[in-house]
Amino acid sequence: MEGVLALMIPILGILLGFFAVWTNHRQKVAKIEATRSVKAGGNGSAEQEARVARLDERVQVLERIVTDKGYDLAGQIEALRDDRAAAHDSGTSLPQTKEKA
């Protein structure tokens, strides 16, 4: 029985070594194929394309919000800074503001 076990351990080690080399090779091949796909103009899977489309829509909405003439972010920030500076100078707390929906 000891002879069989002594023979099986090196064989198992060799098989695991071959498996590790084969797995590493498959990973390299997958990376090469992915690189070729991108270089060939493949934009990825349908899921990635859908995600990019959703992100594009969100960016367009944000651009519309920021470029809207009624949206004055810089003015609002400066007003908050002025309020904070005035409250700090007078030693009082800032008034509570209601958020717009």
C-alpha positions in Angstrom: 0.0 0.0 0.0 2.8 2.4 0.8 4.4 1.7 -2.6 1.1 2.8 -4.4 0.8 5.9 -2.3 4.5 6.8 -2.9 3.8 6.5 -6.6 0.5 8.4 -6.6 1.9 11.5 -4.9 4.4 12.4 -7.6 1.8 11.6 -10.3 -0.7 13.9 -8.6 1.9 16.7 -8.4 2.7 16.4 -12.1 -1.0 16.4 -13.0 -1.6 19.5 -10.9 1.4 21.2 -12.5 0.1 20.5 -16.0 -3.3 21.9 -14.9 -1.8 25.1 -13.6 0.1 25.6 -16.9 -3.0 24.9 -19.0 -5.1 27.3 -16.9 -2.5 30.0 -17.2 -2.4 29.5 -21.0 -6.2 29.7 -21.2 -6.1 33.0 -19.3 -3.5 34.5 -21.7 -5.5 33.3 -24.7 -8.7 35.0 -23.3 -6.8 38.3 -22.8 -5.4 38.1 -26.4 -8.9 37.5 -27.8 -10.4 40.3 -25.8 -7.7 42.7 -27.0 -8.3 41.6 -30.6 -12.0 42.1 -30.2 -11.5 45.7 -29.0 -9.0 46.5 -31.7 -11.3 45.0 -34.4 -14.0 47.5 -33.4 -16.0 45.3 -31.1 -17.6 47.5 -28.4 -18.3 44.7 -26.0 -21.4 42.9 -25.0 -24.9 44.1 -25.3 -25.0 44.6 -21.6 -22.0 47.0 -21.8 -23.6 48.9 -24.7 -26.8 49.3 -22.8 -24.9 50.6 -19.8 -23.0 53.1 -21.9 -26.3 54.3 -23.5 -27.9 54.8 -20.0 -24.8 56.8 -18.9 -25.0 58.9 -22.1 -28.6 59.7 -21.3 -27.7 60.7 -17.7 -24.9 62.9 -18.9 -27.3 64.6 -21.4 -29.7 65.3 -18.6 -27.0 66.7 -16.3 -25.8 68.9 -19.2 -29.3 70.3 -19.7 -29.6 71.0 -16.0 -26.3 72.8 -15.8 -26.7 74.8 -19.0 -30.3 75.8 -18.1 -30.4 79.6 -17.7 -32.4 79.4 -14.5 -29.8 77.2 -12.9 -27.3 79.4 -11.0 -25.0 77.1 -9.1 -22.2 79.5 -8.8 -24.5 82.2 -7.4 -26.0 79.7 -4.9 -22.6 78.7 -3.7 -21.5 82.3 -3.2 -24.7 83.0 -1.3 -24.1 80.1 1.0 -20.5 81.3 1.6 -21.7 84.8 2.3 -24.3 83.4 4.8 -21.7 81.3 6.5 -19.2 84.2 6.7 -21.9 86.5 8.1 -23.0 83.9 10.7 -19.4 83.2 11.7 -18.8 87.0 12.1 -21.9 87.5 14.2 -21.5 84.3 16.2 -25.0 83.1 15.3 -26.0 79.8 13.7 -27.1 79.6 10.1 -30.8 79.6 9.4 -32.3 76.3 8.3 -33.1 76.3 4.6 -35.7 74.2 2.9 -34.6 72.0 0.0 -36.3 72.4 -3.3 -37.9 69.3 -4.7 
